[in-house]
Amino acid sequence: MKLATWNINSLSVRLPQVLDWLAAQSASGSPIEVLALQELKMTDDKFPVDAFTAAGYCAQWFGQKTYNGVALLSRTPATDVVKNIPGFDDDMARVIAGTVEEVRVIGAYFPNGQEPGSDKFEYKMEWLKGLRKWVKAELDAHPKLVLMGDFNITFDELDMWDPVGLKDTIHCTEEERYHLRALIALGLHDSFRLFKQAPKSFSWWDYRDFAFRRNRGLRIDHILVSNALKPLAQACLVDKLPRTNERPSDHAPVVLTLAA
């Protein structure tokens, strides 16, 4: 079972890239079973459900105009679908969850936070508290759980191209990492770090200053797995190939393989 997350940075612009990538994975003999997308940047009525149906995927989506928006694509229908964090008042489309083949999958687009000390940073802190409370309850109800998406947080210096220059900047502050560690403390594991990875393995690169070509990036897209799923993890990687596309997203897909 392969699960993936990808901040597509506008589905209307990059739908062909998503379809091509899913088709390539299927052609390799190892199709993606569940794909969480972030930053759809479209309203619900614009979601290309027919295109995904033709590609063999069921879709659940939660969009809004211009910003945010998340979706779950799965080869079998997702059940018990939840949109956004129950009990947390939010008008941003950031979270979608569903159960696929007994695995509870939460796809999330974490707030960016803009900069420490800003109103958007405070919103991020409150959002993270709300998420953690809900994920704890979800874990209690669904031991087989995956939380994946664009977290907009690095774990540590290994996730930063310039640990000194980026210290205490957005995505790399102790306040943000505290909440990330608190999620881990619930009984989750960073699936990427379960396996040996090459140095300077990132999932996001700025469009400016030839950042991708120079590998000046951050690892901010994560797939966290519960204790029950950790023994089933076989591989986790960042697929950098889509980042070489013409007009790519600034993020690359992260892919987790679980044993059946």
C-alpha positions in Angstrom: 0.0 0.0 0.0 1.6 3.3 -1.1 0.4 6.6 0.3 1.7 10.0 -0.8 1.3 13.6 0.0 1.9 16.5 -2.4 1.3 20.2 -2.1 0.4 20.9 -5.7 0.3 24.7 -5.4 -2.8 25.1 -7.6 -4.6 22.1 -9.0 -6.1 24.1 -11.9 -2.6 24.7 -13.1 -1.1 21.3 -12.3 -3.8 18.8 -12.8 -2.0 17.3 -15.8 1.1 16.8 -13.7 -0.8 15.0 -11.0 -2.5 12.7 -13.5 0.7 12.0 -15.3 2.5 11.2 -12.0 -0.3 8.9 -10.8 -0.2 7.1 -14.2 3.5 6.7 -14.1 3.3 5.2 -10.6 0.6 2.7 -11.8 2.7 1.9 -14.9 5.6 1.0 -12.7 3.4 -1.7 -11.1 3.2 0.0 -7.8 0.2 2.4 -7.9 -0.5 5.1 -5.3 -3.4 3.9 -3.1 -4.0 7.2 -1.4 -2.8 10.7 -2.3 -3.3 13.7 -0.1 -3.2 17.0 -2.0 -2.8 20.5 -0.5 -3.2 24.0 -1.9 -5.9 23.2 -4.4 -6.6 26.9 -4.7 -10.1 26.3 -6.1 -13.7 26.3 -5.0 -15.5 22.9 -4.6 -17.5 23.3 -7.8 -14.2 23.6 -9.8 -12.7 20.4 -8.5 -11.9 18.0 -11.5 -13.7 15.0 -10.1 -14.3 13.5 -13.5 -10.6 13.5 -14.4 -9.7 11.6 -11.3 -12.6 9.2 -11.8 -11.3 8.4 -15.3 -7.9 7.8 -13.8 -9.3 5.2 -11.4 -9.5 7.3 -8.2 -12.3 8.2 -5.8 -12.0 11.7 -4.6 -13.0 13.7 -1.5 -12.2 17.4 -1.5 -12.6 20.6 0.5 -11.7 23.8 -1.3 -12.0 27.5 -1.2 -11.3 30.4 -3.6 -7.7 31.4 -4.2 -6.1 29.9 -1.1 -5.7 26.6 0.7 -7.8 23.6 -0.2 -7.2 19.9 0.4 -8.2 16.6 -1.2 -7.9 12.8 -0.7 -7.7 10.6 -3.7 -8.0 6.9 -3.2 -8.4 3.8 -5.3 -11.1 2.6 -3.0 -13.7 4.9 -1.5 -12.9 6.7 1.7 -15.4 6.5 4.5 -16.2 8.5 7.6 -14.9 11.7 5.9 -14.2 14.7 8.1 -13.4 18.2 6.9 -11.3 20.5 9.1 -10.7 20.0 12.8 -13.9 19.3 14.8 -14.3 21.7 17.6 -11.8 24.2 16.2 -13.5 27.3 14.6 -11.7 27.9 11.3 -12.8 29.3 7.9 -9.8 27.9 6.1 -9.9 24.6 4.1 -7.0 22.9 5.7 -7.8 19.3 6.7 -9.6 16.3 5.2 -9.7 12.8 6.8 -11.1 9.5 5.7 -10.7 5.8 6.3 -9.3 3.7 3.4 -8.8 0.0 3.8 -8.9 0.2 7.6 -6.3 3.0 7.7 -7.3 6.4 9.0 -5.8 8.9 6.7 -5.6 12.6 7.7 -4.4 15.0 5.0 -3.5 18.5 6.2 -2.2 21.8 5.0 -0.7 23.4 8.1 -0.7 27.2 8.4 2.5 28.9 7.1 2.7 31.3 10.0 4.4 34.1 8.0 6.9 35.1 10.7 7.4 34.6 14.5 5.4 37.2 16.4 2.8 37.9 13.7 -0.9 37.3 14.0 -0.6 34.5 11.5 2.0 32.8 13.7 -0.3 33.0 16.7 -3.1 31.4 14.5 -0.6 28.7 13.6 0.1 28.0 17.3 -3.6 27.8 18.1 -4.3 25.6 15.1 -1.6 23.2 16.1 -3.1 22.9 19.6 -6.5 22.1 18.1 -5.0 19.6 15.7 -3.1 17.8 18.4 -6.2 17.4 20.6 -8.2 16.0 17.7 -5.5 13.7 16.5 -5.2 12.2 19.9 -8.9 11.3 19.8 -8.5 10.0 16.3 -5.7 7.7 17.4 -7.8 6.4 20.3 -10.5 5.5 17.8 -8.2 4.4 14.9 -4.9 2.8 15.9 -3.9 2.5 12.2 -3.5 6.2 11.4 -1.5 8.3 9.0 -1.1 12.1 9.3 0.4 13.5 6.2 0.7 16.8 4.4 2.5 20.1 4.2 3.4 20.7 7.8 5.3 23.9 7.2 7.6 22.8 10.0 11.1 21.3 9.9 12.1 18.7 12.5 15.6 19.8 13.0 18.8 21.1 11.3 18.9 18.1 8.9 15.7 19.5 7.3 17.3 22.9 6.5 19.7 23.8 3.7 21.3 26.5 5.9 20.9 25.7 9.6 22.7 28.8 10.7 21.1 31.3 8.4 17.6 29.9 8.9 17.8 29.4 12.6 14.6 30.7 14.3 13.0 31.8 11.0 9.5 30.6 10.0 9.3 26.8 9.7 12.4 26.5 11.9 11.4 28.0 15.2 11.4 26.2 18.6 7.8 27.1 19.1 6.7 25.3 15.9 8.9 22.3 16.5 7.5 21.9 20.0 4.1 21.3 18.5 5.6 18.8 16.0 7.3 16.9 18.8 4.0 17.0 20.7 2.3 15.2 17.8 5.1 12.6 17.8 4.6 12.1 21.5 1.0 11.0 20.9 2.5 7.8 19.4 3.4 8.9 15.9 6.6 8.4 13.9 8.3 10.3 11.1 8.2 7.6 8.4 11.0 9.3 6.4 13.5 9.0 9.3 12.7 5.3 9.8 15.0 4.7 6.8 18.5 5.9 5.9 18.3 9.0 3.8 20.8 11.0 1.8 22.0 14.2 3.4 20.2 17.3 2.4 17.0 15.6 1.5 14.3 18.2 1.1 10.7 18.4 -0.1 10.3 22.1 -0.9 12.5 24.6 -2.8 11.8 28.3 -3.4 11.2 29.3 -7.0 13.7 32.0 -6.6 17.5 32.1 -6.9 17.7 28.7 -8.6 17.0 27.1 -5.2 16.1 23.7 -6.6 19.1 23.5 -8.9 21.3 24.4 -5.9 19.3 22.1 -3.5 18.6 25.0 -1.1 15.4 23.6 0.4 13.5 22.5 3.4 11.9 19.2 4.4 8.4 20.4 5.5 6.2 17.7 3.9 5.9 14.8 6.3 4.1 11.4 6.7 3.6 10.4 10.3 2.5 6.9 11.1 1.0 5.4 14.3 2.6 2.7 16.4 0.4 0.1 14.8 1.6 1.0 11.3 5.3 1.6 12.0 6.2 -2.1 11.7 4.6 -2.2 8.3 6.6 0.7 6.9 8.9 -0.5 4.1 10.2 2.7 2.5 9.7 6.4 2.4 11.1 8.8 -0.1 10.8 12.2 -1.7 10.2 12.0 -5.4 12.1 15.0 -6.8 11.3 14.2 -10.5 8.0 16.3 -10.6 10.0 19.3 -9.4 11.8 19.2 -12.7 8.6 19.7 -14.6 7.8 22.8 -16.6 5.9 25.1 -14.2 6.2 22.7 -11.3 4.9 23.0 -7.8 7.5 24.2 -5.4 6.9 21.0 -3.4 7.7 17.4 -4.4 5.6 14.4 -3.5 6.6 12.3 -0.4 5.7 8.6 -0.8 5.4 5.9 1.9 5.2 2.2 1.2 3.4 0.0 3.7 3.4 -3.8 3.7 0.0 -5.3 3.0 
